[in-house]
Amino acid sequence: MAEYTVTNPATGKTTATYPELSDAQVEAAVSTAHAAFTEWSTGTTPAERANLLRRVAELHRERREALADLIVEEMGKIREGALGEVDFAADIIDYYAENAEQITADQPLTIQGEGSAVIRRSALGPLLGIMPWNFPFYQVARFAAPNLLNGNTILLKHARQCPASSAAIEDIFHDAGFPDGAYTNLYVSNAQAADIVADRRVQGVSLTGSERAGSSVAEVAGRHLKKVVLELGGSDPFILLSTRDLDSVVQAAVDARLDNSGQSCNGAKRFIIIDDLYDDFLARFTARMSENAAVDPLADDAVLGPLSSEGAADSLEAQVRRAVSQGANLALGGNRNGAFFEPTVLTDVDPEMDAWGEEFFGPVATVYRATDENDAVRIANGTDFGLGSYLFTTDPDQAERVATRLEAGMVYVNLVLADSPELPFGGVKRSGMGRELGYLGADEFVNKKLIRTA
């Protein structure tokens, strides 16, 4: 039987294994989630569900040190980043608990004629979440919290390399007082996950992961007429058109590229710089990137740790070598040691190269020269991705104009790393569909029922 495995990318040592569930165990889990749904959705109030979520947030904070240890061991996140992720997960869960009344309230409509009309939100049923390894706690929080608040029950398939985190999350929901079947952790194969999506008792699926995984899940969901939310890859542009403080912008660029060791879906990856700032930016950016060596994630001063696995480093190394072989200039880095990959900067990438349209999931930046605003927008929109984007300009009118033109689900103007529980997260094009976080995230898996009264 296949296993879920914890392999520390910093050491290469396997420290724990968890067996996959049998088909009979999967059936029992789906049956329990289905049986729990009616009582959970109609036998409890939003206020009662919110109180349980508050306890889940408290337990995240009480156990933050141990939970952070799991993240470091499973996917190599630097210690400070792991602690921050646990805190952010708790903040997200608290956000939904604190805003439960508004999120679940009826929405009155202004109508033509006599009488009244409201939109009343109600739960759909059991939902399957398929979550990635790069943010083991944050990703689960933003899917599970709003959907549990709305009265859905949750089946959770975590990434194969995060079984300890997924078990710890299930323990938290159990210890917080959630009933059996409200939240269930599943160690299942891809084939078993597809069967769960197809199951008539399961009413929707949310996946965060690769384009390939998203396409496969969406195909099964579509065949069985299931609602799907997908958060897939990104190659987010960082556009610099003007600034009064280039050093601050350069630091923001480095922070946005090296966050989570370059393994954030919405991390800045393509740096599009106006012509008269390009040379100065590139020199300072390359110098600042070079100051951040990939080190032990437990080091006190760690900014950049290992990638999630040696396999991930192999893939990234192959991408960089291919880019150079096709004519890109290697301005910095390109080397790795095991799962540790040094900061890397590529320039002179053009649309004929694979690197133009690829996502580099690691500390690799591509830097582009833009002749003017229109050229910057052209380059930014010139890929199949459309997750996030970053725009730096001193001109408010330009900011409004360019933000409107960018083909992305999110635009951050003159700031980076500004995700927050109330801000919806998601993309367009091949970066996915649907939203998580905020009120929009809570509205994805509910029946928005019209009630019209004479």
C-alpha positions as CSV (number, residue, x, y, z in Angstrom):
1,M,0.0,0.0,0.0
2,A,1.3,3.5,-0.9
3,E,2.2,5.9,1.9
4,Y,2.3,9.6,2.8
5,T,5.9,10.4,3.8
6,V,7.6,13.1,5.8
7,T,11.1,13.7,4.4
8,N,13.0,16.7,5.7
9,P,14.3,18.6,2.6
10,A,17.1,20.1,4.7
11,T,18.6,16.7,5.6
12,G,17.0,14.3,3.1
13,K,16.0,12.0,6.0
14,T,12.5,10.4,6.1
15,T,11.1,10.7,9.6
16,A,7.6,9.4,9.4
17,T,5.2,7.5,7.1
18,Y,1.4,7.2,7.1
19,P,-0.4,4.5,5.1
20,E,-3.1,5.4,2.6
21,L,-6.7,4.6,3.5
22,S,-8.4,1.5,2.1
23,D,-11.4,1.9,-0.1
24,A,-13.6,0.8,2.7
25,Q,-12.1,3.4,5.0
26,V,-12.7,6.1,2.4
27,E,-16.3,5.0,2.0
28,A,-16.8,5.2,5.8
29,A,-15.3,8.7,5.9
30,V,-17.6,10.0,3.2
31,S,-20.6,8.3,4.8
32,T,-19.8,9.9,8.1
33,A,-19.4,13.4,6.6
34,H,-22.7,12.9,4.7
35,A,-24.5,11.7,7.8
36,A,-23.1,14.6,9.9
37,F,-24.1,17.3,7.4
38,T,-27.8,17.6,8.3
39,E,-27.3,18.0,12.0
40,W,-24.3,20.3,11.5
41,S,-26.0,22.6,9.0
42,T,-29.5,22.8,10.5
43,G,-29.1,21.6,14.1
44,T,-26.5,24.3,15.0
45,T,-26.6,28.0,14.6
46,P,-24.0,30.2,12.9
47,A,-23.1,31.6,16.3
48,E,-22.5,28.1,17.7
49,R,-20.4,27.2,14.8
50,A,-18.4,30.4,15.1
51,N,-17.7,29.6,18.8
52,L,-16.2,26.3,17.8
53,L,-14.1,28.1,15.2
54,R,-12.8,30.5,17.8
55,R,-11.6,27.5,19.8
56,V,-9.8,26.2,16.7
57,A,-8.0,29.5,16.3
58,E,-7.0,29.4,20.0
59,L,-5.6,25.9,19.7
60,H,-3.5,27.0,16.7
61,R,-2.0,29.7,18.9
62,E,-1.5,27.5,21.9
63,R,0.3,24.9,19.7
64,R,2.0,27.2,17.4
65,E,5.6,26.1,18.3
66,A,4.8,22.4,17.7
67,L,2.8,23.2,14.5
68,A,5.7,25.3,13.1
69,D,8.1,22.4,13.8
70,L,6.0,20.2,11.6
71,I,6.0,22.7,8.7
72,V,9.8,23.1,8.9
73,E,10.3,19.3,8.9
74,E,7.8,18.6,6.1
75,M,8.6,21.2,3.5
76,G,11.6,23.2,4.8
77,K,10.0,26.5,5.6
78,I,12.2,28.8,7.6
79,R,11.2,28.8,11.2
80,E,10.1,32.4,11.4
81,G,7.9,31.9,8.3
82,A,6.4,28.7,9.8
83,L,5.4,30.6,13.0
84,G,3.9,33.4,10.9
85,E,1.9,30.9,8.9
86,V,0.4,29.3,11.9
87,D,-0.5,32.8,13.3
88,F,-2.1,33.8,9.9
89,A,-4.1,30.6,9.9
90,A,-5.5,31.5,13.3
91,D,-6.2,35.0,12.2
92,I,-8.2,33.7,9.2
93,I,-10.3,31.4,11.3
94,D,-10.9,34.2,13.8
95,Y,-12.0,36.5,11.0
96,Y,-14.8,34.1,9.9
97,A,-15.8,33.5,13.5
98,E,-16.0,37.3,14.3
99,N,-17.9,38.0,11.1
100,A,-20.3,35.0,11.2
101,E,-23.5,37.1,11.6
102,Q,-22.8,39.3,8.6
103,I,-21.5,36.4,6.4
104,T,-24.6,34.2,7.0
105,A,-27.3,36.9,7.2
106,D,-30.1,37.2,4.7
107,Q,-29.4,39.7,1.9
108,P,-32.5,41.9,1.2
109,L,-33.1,42.9,-2.4
110,T,-34.6,46.0,-3.7
111,I,-37.4,44.8,-6.0
112,Q,-39.9,46.2,-8.5
113,G,-43.4,45.9,-7.3
114,E,-45.0,45.0,-3.9
115,G,-43.6,42.6,-1.3
116,S,-40.1,41.6,-0.5
117,A,-37.2,39.4,-1.6
118,V,-34.1,38.2,0.1
119,I,-31.1,35.9,-0.7
120,R,-30.8,33.3,2.0
121,R,-27.5,31.3,2.1
122,S,-27.5,27.6,3.0
123,A,-24.9,24.9,3.0
124,L,-24.5,22.5,0.1
125,G,-23.2,19.3,1.9
126,P,-19.8,17.6,2.2
127,L,-17.0,19.3,0.3
128,L,-13.6,17.9,-0.7
129,G,-10.5,20.1,-0.2
130,I,-7.3,19.2,-2.0
131,M,-4.5,21.2,-0.5
132,P,-0.8,21.8,-1.4
133,W,2.4,21.5,0.6
134,N,3.7,25.1,0.4
135,F,1.4,26.5,3.2
136,P,0.2,23.5,5.1
137,F,-1.9,25.3,7.7
138,Y,-2.9,28.6,5.9
139,Q,-4.3,26.8,2.9
140,V,-6.5,24.6,5.0
141,A,-7.7,27.5,7.2
142,R,-8.9,29.6,4.2
143,F,-10.9,26.6,2.8
144,A,-12.2,25.0,5.9
145,A,-13.2,27.9,8.2
146,P,-15.8,29.7,5.9
147,N,-17.3,26.4,4.7
148,L,-17.7,25.0,8.2
149,L,-19.2,28.3,9.3
150,N,-21.7,28.0,6.5
151,G,-22.7,24.5,7.6
152,N,-20.8,22.4,5.1
153,T,-18.8,19.4,6.2
154,I,-15.2,19.0,5.2
155,L,-13.2,16.1,3.7
156,L,-9.5,17.1,3.5
157,K,-6.8,15.5,1.3
158,H,-3.5,17.2,2.1
159,A,-0.3,17.0,0.1
160,R,1.5,13.7,0.2
161,Q,4.5,15.2,2.0
162,C,2.4,16.9,4.7
163,P,0.7,14.0,6.6
164,A,1.8,15.1,10.1
165,S,0.4,18.6,9.6
166,S,-2.8,17.2,8.3
167,A,-3.2,14.9,11.3
168,A,-2.4,17.8,13.6
169,I,-5.2,19.9,12.0
170,E,-7.7,17.2,12.4
171,D,-6.7,16.8,16.0
172,I,-7.3,20.5,16.5
173,F,-10.9,20.4,15.1
174,H,-11.6,17.3,17.2
175,D,-10.2,18.9,20.4
176,A,-12.1,22.1,19.7
177,G,-15.4,20.1,19.9
178,F,-16.4,19.7,16.3
179,P,-18.7,16.6,15.9
180,D,-17.5,13.5,14.1
181,G,-17.7,14.0,10.3
182,A,-17.6,17.7,10.4
183,Y,-13.8,17.7,9.5
184,T,-12.1,14.6,8.3
185,N,-8.5,14.1,7.3
186,L,-7.9,11.7,4.4
187,Y,-4.7,9.9,3.3
188,V,-6.0,8.9,-0.2
189,S,-4.6,8.4,-3.6
190,N,-5.4,10.5,-6.6
191,A,-7.7,7.8,-7.9
192,Q,-9.5,7.7,-4.6
193,A,-9.8,11.5,-4.6
194,A,-11.3,11.4,-8.1
195,D,-13.9,8.8,-6.8
196,I,-14.7,11.2,-3.9
197,V,-15.3,14.1,-6.3
198,A,-17.6,11.8,-8.4
199,D,-19.5,10.6,-5.3
200,R,-23.1,12.0,-5.4
201,R,-22.9,12.8,-1.7
202,V,-20.1,15.2,-2.2
203,Q,-21.2,18.6,-3.4
204,G,-18.1,20.4,-4.4
205,V,-14.3,20.5,-4.5
206,S,-11.6,23.1,-3.9
207,L,-8.1,22.5,-5.1
208,T,-4.9,24.6,-4.7
209,G,-2.1,23.2,-6.8
210,S,-0.7,22.8,-10.2
211,E,-2.4,23.4,-13.5
212,R,-2.2,19.7,-14.3
213,A,-3.9,18.8,-11.0
214,G,-6.5,21.5,-11.5
215,S,-7.3,20.3,-15.0
216,S,-7.7,16.7,-13.8
217,V,-10.0,17.7,-10.9
218,A,-12.1,20.1,-12.9
219,E,-12.6,17.4,-15.6
220,V,-14.0,15.0,-13.0
221,A,-16.0,17.7,-11.3
222,G,-17.5,18.9,-14.6
223,R,-18.4,15.4,-15.7
224,H,-20.4,15.0,-12.4
225,L,-21.7,18.6,-12.4
226,K,-19.9,19.6,-9.2
227,K,-19.0,23.2,-8.2
228,V,-15.2,23.6,-8.3
229,V,-12.8,26.3,-7.0
230,L,-9.3,26.3,-8.4
231,E,-6.2,28.2,-7.2
232,L,-3.4,27.2,-9.5
233,G,-0.1,28.5,-10.6
234,G,1.1,32.1,-11.0
235,S,3.9,34.1,-12.6
236,D,3.0,37.4,-11.0
237,P,4.5,40.6,-12.5
238,F,6.2,43.2,-10.4
239,I,6.0,46.4,-12.4
240,L,8.1,49.5,-11.6
241,L,7.2,52.6,-13.5
242,S,8.4,55.3,-11.2
243,T,9.7,55.7,-7.6
244,R,11.2,58.3,-5.3
245,D,13.0,55.6,-3.3
246,L,14.6,52.9,-5.5
247,D,16.2,51.1,-2.6
248,S,12.8,50.5,-0.9
249,V,11.4,49.2,-4.1
250,V,14.3,46.8,-4.6
251,Q,13.9,45.5,-1.0
252,A,10.2,45.0,-1.7
253,A,11.1,43.1,-4.9
254,V,13.5,40.8,-3.0
255,D,11.0,40.2,-0.2
256,A,8.3,39.4,-2.7
257,R,10.5,36.9,-4.6
258,L,12.1,35.1,-1.7
259,D,9.0,34.8,0.4
260,N,8.6,31.1,1.4
261,S,11.9,30.4,-0.4
262,G,10.3,31.5,-3.7
263,Q,7.5,28.9,-3.4
264,S,4.4,31.2,-3.1
265,C,1.8,31.0,-5.9
266,N,1.3,34.7,-5.7
267,G,5.0,35.6,-5.2
268,A,6.4,38.2,-7.6
269,K,8.3,36.3,-10.3
270,R,8.6,38.6,-13.3
271,F,10.1,42.0,-12.7
272,I,9.2,44.5,-15.4
273,I,11.1,47.7,-15.1
274,I,10.7,51.0,-17.0
275,D,13.7,51.7,-19.3
276,D,15.2,54.6,-17.4
277,L,15.3,52.7,-14.1
278,Y,16.2,49.2,-15.5
279,D,20.0,49.3,-15.2
280,D,20.0,50.7,-11.7
281,F,17.3,48.4,-10.5
282,L,19.0,45.3,-12.0
283,A,22.3,46.2,-10.3
284,R,20.8,46.8,-6.9
285,F,18.3,43.9,-7.2
286,T,21.0,41.4,-8.2
287,A,23.3,42.6,-5.3
288,R,20.5,42.3,-2.8
289,M,19.4,38.9,-4.0
290,S,23.0,37.6,-3.7
291,E,23.1,38.5,0.0
292,N,20.5,35.8,0.9
293,A,22.2,32.4,0.8
294,A,20.0,29.3,1.2
295,V,20.6,28.0,4.7
296,D,19.3,25.7,7.4
297,P,15.6,26.8,7.9
298,L,16.2,26.7,11.7
299,A,19.0,29.3,11.5
300,D,18.0,32.5,13.4
301,D,18.8,34.7,10.4
302,A,17.4,32.5,7.7
303,V,15.6,34.3,4.9
304,L,15.9,31.5,2.3
305,G,15.7,27.8,3.2
306,P,15.7,24.7,1.1
307,L,13.1,24.0,-1.6
308,S,10.4,21.5,-0.6
309,S,12.3,18.5,-1.9
310,E,15.3,17.5,-4.0
311,G,12.9,16.8,-6.8
312,A,11.7,20.4,-6.7
313,A,15.3,21.6,-6.9
314,D,15.9,19.2,-9.9
315,S,13.0,20.7,-11.8
316,L,13.9,24.3,-11.1
317,E,17.6,23.6,-12.1
318,A,16.4,22.1,-15.4
319,Q,14.2,25.2,-16.1
320,V,17.1,27.5,-15.5
321,R,19.4,25.5,-17.7
322,R,16.8,25.4,-20.4
323,A,16.3,29.1,-20.3
324,V,20.1,29.7,-20.6
325,S,20.4,27.2,-23.4
326,Q,17.6,29.1,-25.3
327,G,19.4,32.5,-24.9
328,A,18.6,33.9,-21.5
329,N,21.3,35.7,-19.6
330,L,22.2,34.2,-16.2
331,A,22.9,37.4,-14.2
332,L,23.1,35.6,-10.9
333,G,23.2,32.1,-9.4
334,G,21.7,29.1,-11.0
335,N,23.4,26.5,-8.7
336,R,22.0,24.2,-6.1
337,N,23.2,21.8,-3.4
338,G,20.6,19.1,-2.7
339,A,17.3,20.9,-2.1
340,F,19.1,24.2,-1.4
341,F,18.9,26.5,-4.5
342,E,20.8,29.8,-4.5
343,P,19.1,33.1,-5.5
344,T,19.0,33.4,-9.3
345,V,18.3,36.2,-11.7
346,L,17.7,35.8,-15.5
347,T,17.5,38.6,-18.0
348,D,17.0,38.8,-21.8
349,V,14.1,36.4,-21.8
350,D,11.9,36.8,-24.9
351,P,8.5,35.2,-26.0
352,E,10.3,32.5,-28.0
353,M,11.8,31.0,-24.8
354,D,10.0,28.5,-22.5
355,A,10.9,30.8,-19.6
356,W,8.6,33.5,-20.9
357,G,5.5,31.6,-20.0
358,E,6.7,29.3,-17.2
359,E,6.3,29.6,-13.5
360,F,9.6,29.4,-11.6
361,F,8.7,27.9,-8.2
362,G,11.8,28.8,-6.2
363,P,14.2,31.8,-5.8
364,V,14.5,32.5,-9.5
365,A,13.6,36.0,-10.8
366,T,13.3,37.1,-14.5
367,V,13.9,40.8,-15.1
368,Y,12.4,42.6,-18.2
369,R,13.0,46.0,-19.7
370,A,9.8,48.0,-20.6
371,T,10.0,51.0,-22.9
372,D,6.9,52.6,-21.5
373,E,3.6,51.9,-19.6
374,N,2.0,50.2,-22.6
375,D,5.0,47.9,-23.0
376,A,5.0,47.0,-19.3
377,V,1.3,46.0,-19.5
378,R,2.0,44.0,-22.6
379,I,4.8,42.0,-20.9
380,A,2.7,41.6,-17.7
381,N,-0.3,40.2,-19.6
382,G,1.8,38.1,-22.0
383,T,1.5,34.8,-20.1
384,D,-1.3,32.4,-19.6
385,F,-1.3,33.1,-15.8
386,G,-3.4,35.7,-14.0
387,L,-3.1,35.3,-10.3
388,G,-1.6,38.4,-8.6
389,S,0.4,41.4,-9.6
390,Y,2.4,44.3,-8.1
391,L,2.6,47.8,-9.4
392,F,4.9,50.6,-8.2
393,T,4.3,54.1,-9.4
394,T,4.3,57.6,-8.0
395,D,1.4,58.6,-10.3
396,P,-2.1,57.8,-8.8
397,D,-3.8,58.2,-12.2
398,Q,-1.3,55.8,-13.7
399,A,-1.9,53.3,-10.9
400,E,-5.6,53.3,-11.5
401,R,-5.1,53.0,-15.3
402,V,-2.6,50.2,-15.2
403,A,-4.4,48.3,-12.4
404,T,-7.6,48.2,-14.5
405,R,-5.6,46.9,-17.5
406,L,-3.8,44.1,-15.8
407,E,-5.2,40.6,-16.4
408,A,-5.0,39.4,-12.8
409,G,-7.2,38.5,-9.9
410,M,-5.3,40.8,-7.6
411,V,-3.3,44.0,-8.0
412,Y,-1.2,45.4,-5.1
413,V,-0.1,49.0,-5.6
414,N,3.1,50.2,-3.9
415,L,3.2,47.3,-1.5
416,V,3.9,43.6,-1.2
417,L,3.2,40.7,1.2
418,A,-0.1,42.4,2.1
419,D,-2.5,39.3,2.1
420,S,-5.1,39.6,4.8
421,P,-8.1,37.5,5.9
422,E,-10.7,40.0,4.6
423,L,-9.1,40.3,1.1
424,P,-10.3,37.8,-1.5
425,F,-7.6,35.7,-3.1
426,G,-7.8,34.1,-6.6
427,G,-7.0,34.5,-10.2
428,V,-8.1,34.3,-13.8
429,K,-6.9,32.6,-17.0
430,R,-4.9,29.5,-16.2
431,S,-4.4,30.6,-12.6
432,G,-7.8,29.3,-11.7
433,M,-11.4,30.2,-10.9
434,G,-13.3,31.3,-7.8
435,R,-12.1,33.1,-4.7
436,E,-11.0,32.3,-1.2
437,L,-10.8,34.5,1.8
438,G,-13.0,37.5,2.6
439,Y,-16.7,37.5,2.0
440,L,-16.3,36.3,-1.5
441,G,-14.5,33.2,-0.3
442,A,-17.4,32.4,2.0
443,D,-19.9,32.7,-0.8
444,E,-18.4,30.0,-3.1
445,F,-20.0,26.8,-1.7
446,V,-23.5,28.0,-0.6
447,N,-26.9,27.9,-2.1
448,K,-27.8,31.6,-2.6
449,K,-31.6,30.9,-2.4
450,L,-34.0,33.6,-3.6
451,I,-37.1,33.9,-1.3
452,R,-39.7,36.2,-2.9
453,T,-42.7,37.1,-0.8
454,A,-45.9,38.9,-2.0
